[in-house]
């Protein structure tokens, strides 16, 4: 009985996780057109954080669309459910103490607002990062050849072509990937993370 | 351009995460009857791991059924989808380097086999932990009063009463919660994690 009490007294709190990891959990939500540079920035940020010993993890189409959301398509309802599920997964990672980098076009304001609300209700930091890029520049880059297919009518409901992108009105961070260098973008994000207290905590001895 | 290459060269590998955290990611899947002690063991294990500076995170009905799976019920199809999604989320956590403790009745062998397969395909450790307990003992404990309701017909399709529990034939760990102490169960799990090399890695300087 004493033993049971002993174990049970040890519920791990968010403060415990912060002490263990040296930073708080948070969701950084990258939204923007296909080709705007969301994934490029997330990859670079993950690397920059790791060099500081900070644990981050990237969620994107590669590990979500082929995994938990493999039974969803691209209708409006499925897009909304796609973003809802990613928002819930992001929230779990943030609760675990991880800095999660979620990169999804997420074109609808209402879907992004729902994800923010999920985090606010759980008292977890949520930063909307608008990776702003002109359509012409994104289409010029066209890293996956998707704009070309959309223009040819081979892909329907493609954001920016025949489906809207609702730009954030008040993003927490506004990057302009056609005007800034990647270094500059990473610096901007790291500075904000420090200002918000997410990176400020020093690792303390247990 | 040089800068871009610089950032991109830094893709974070699983080995990087293991160095950073001092342990590998893994999914520990607790299966057993309602009241068998799955959550009690997971809570105690989380605490024991934290005392060693190891990062774990618990997934259970509380943060899953009210979150990512809030749009699922308890039909056979929805139970299967419930476990599939939890399996995918567990896999993401394990990939991130976290020791995830997933506690779900998960009564059907086929559903658990799918989760194992998801992990094996991704080359991530998956340990099925059978929290074995007699139905009479689980029903005597009845911590949430659910057996009483099931016996009264107020809950339908309740595992062990009017829905089957398919016990694992070859679990990675077989606990007998009506015969073992909690300390003994935690020791058994920690020993297996060391034997499998999940806890063996020492944190190395970056």
Interface residues (C-beta under 8 A of the other chain):
Chain A: X3 X4 X7 X8 X9 X10 X11 X12 X16 X17 X20 X21 X40 X43 X44 X46 X47 X48 X50 X51 X53 X55 X56 X57 X59 X63 X67 X68 X71 X81 X85 X88 X89 X91 X92 X93 X95 X96 X97 X98 X118 X181 X182 X183 X186 X206
Chain B: X3 X4 X7 X8 X10 X11 X12 X16 X17 X20 X21 X40 X43 X44 X46 X47 X48 X50 X51 X53 X55 X56 X57 X59 X63 X67 X68 X71 X81 X85 X88 X89 X91 X92 X93 X95 X96 X97 X98 X118 X181 X182 X183 X186 X206
